[in-house]
Amino acid sequence: MNLLLKIIITSVIVLILANFLPGVYVNGFTTALIVAVVLGLLNIFIKPILVLLTLPVTVLTLGLFLLIINALMIVLCSQIVDGFKVETFLTAIIFSVLLSVSQSIMNGLLGINK
């Protein structure tokens, strides 16, 4: 049940961010649901591989390179999902930071554990 709630929360946050952040476009709620699922799958399967491969750079930048990896996940998701578009890499970085912070706040308010 927590997984379904997290997907819905992420979908709503994606829709809200797309309305307020220039350069991010989502066609509708169903597209936002697909974006939430695809981002979850990318974070489960692709992100750990990228984190492992870029570990020396991540250590040298004191973890800031993880922002780049998160933005890459957003860009990859925009390439996979029709109806979801992120125009620039800087927009992807800002979107990923805002999405992560918003998810943390909502999960904390609703008492959803990892």
C-alpha positions as CSV (number, residue, x, y, z in Angstrom):
1,M,0.0,0.0,0.0
2,N,2.9,2.3,0.8
3,L,4.3,1.8,-2.7
4,L,1.1,2.9,-4.4
5,L,0.8,5.9,-2.2
6,K,4.4,6.9,-3.0
7,I,3.7,6.6,-6.7
8,I,0.6,8.8,-6.4
9,I,2.5,11.4,-4.3
10,T,5.4,11.4,-6.8
11,S,2.9,11.9,-9.7
12,V,1.2,14.8,-8.0
13,I,4.6,16.4,-7.3
14,V,5.7,15.9,-10.9
15,L,2.5,17.6,-12.1
16,I,3.0,20.5,-9.7
17,L,6.6,21.0,-10.6
18,A,5.8,20.9,-14.3
19,N,3.3,23.7,-13.8
20,F,5.7,26.0,-11.9
21,L,9.1,25.1,-13.4
22,P,9.8,26.4,-16.9
23,G,11.3,23.8,-19.2
24,V,9.4,20.8,-17.7
25,Y,6.3,19.6,-19.5
26,V,3.9,16.8,-18.6
27,N,0.8,16.0,-20.7
28,G,-1.4,14.9,-17.9
29,F,-1.9,12.8,-14.7
30,T,-1.5,9.5,-16.5
31,T,1.8,10.6,-18.0
32,A,2.9,11.8,-14.5
33,L,2.0,8.3,-13.2
34,I,4.1,6.7,-15.9
35,V,7.0,9.1,-15.0
36,A,6.8,8.1,-11.4
37,V,6.9,4.4,-12.2
38,V,9.7,4.8,-14.7
39,L,11.7,7.0,-12.3
40,G,11.3,4.4,-9.6
41,L,12.5,1.6,-11.9
42,L,15.5,3.7,-13.1
43,N,16.4,4.5,-9.5
44,I,16.2,0.8,-8.6
45,F,18.1,-0.7,-11.6
46,I,20.3,2.0,-13.4
47,K,21.2,4.4,-10.6
48,P,23.1,2.0,-8.4
49,I,25.3,1.0,-11.4
50,L,26.0,4.6,-12.2
51,V,26.8,5.4,-8.5
52,L,29.2,2.5,-8.4
53,L,31.0,3.4,-11.6
54,T,31.3,7.1,-10.6
55,L,32.3,6.4,-7.0
56,P,35.8,8.1,-7.2
57,V,34.3,11.3,-8.7
58,T,31.5,11.2,-6.1
59,V,34.0,11.0,-3.3
60,L,36.2,13.8,-4.7
61,T,33.2,16.1,-5.0
62,L,32.0,15.1,-1.5
63,G,28.8,13.6,-2.9
64,L,27.7,16.5,-5.1
65,F,28.1,14.4,-8.2
66,L,25.0,12.5,-7.1
67,L,23.1,15.6,-8.2
68,I,24.4,15.0,-11.7
69,I,23.4,11.3,-11.5
70,N,19.9,12.3,-10.4
71,A,19.6,14.7,-13.3
72,L,20.7,12.0,-15.7
73,M,17.9,9.8,-14.4
74,I,15.4,12.6,-15.1
75,V,16.8,13.1,-18.6
76,L,16.7,9.4,-19.3
77,C,13.1,9.3,-18.1
78,S,12.2,12.2,-20.4
79,Q,13.7,10.2,-23.3
80,I,11.7,7.1,-22.4
81,V,8.3,8.6,-21.5
82,D,6.3,10.3,-24.3
83,G,4.6,13.3,-23.0
84,F,7.3,14.2,-20.4
85,K,9.9,16.6,-21.5
86,V,12.8,18.4,-19.7
87,E,14.4,21.0,-21.9
88,T,17.9,21.5,-20.4
89,F,20.3,19.7,-18.1
90,L,20.2,22.6,-15.6
91,T,16.4,22.3,-15.6
92,A,16.8,18.5,-14.9
93,I,19.1,19.3,-11.9
94,I,16.7,21.8,-10.5
95,F,13.7,19.4,-11.1
96,S,15.5,16.5,-9.4
97,V,16.4,18.5,-6.3
98,L,12.9,19.9,-6.0
99,L,11.4,16.5,-6.5
100,S,13.6,14.9,-3.9
101,V,13.0,17.6,-1.3
102,S,9.2,17.5,-2.0
103,Q,9.1,13.7,-1.7
104,S,11.0,13.8,1.6
105,I,8.6,16.4,3.0
106,M,5.5,14.6,1.9
107,N,6.7,11.2,3.1
108,G,7.6,12.7,6.4
109,L,4.2,14.4,6.8
110,L,2.3,11.3,5.8
111,G,4.5,9.0,7.9
112,I,5.6,6.8,5.0
113,N,8.8,4.8,5.7
114,K,11.2,3.7,3.0
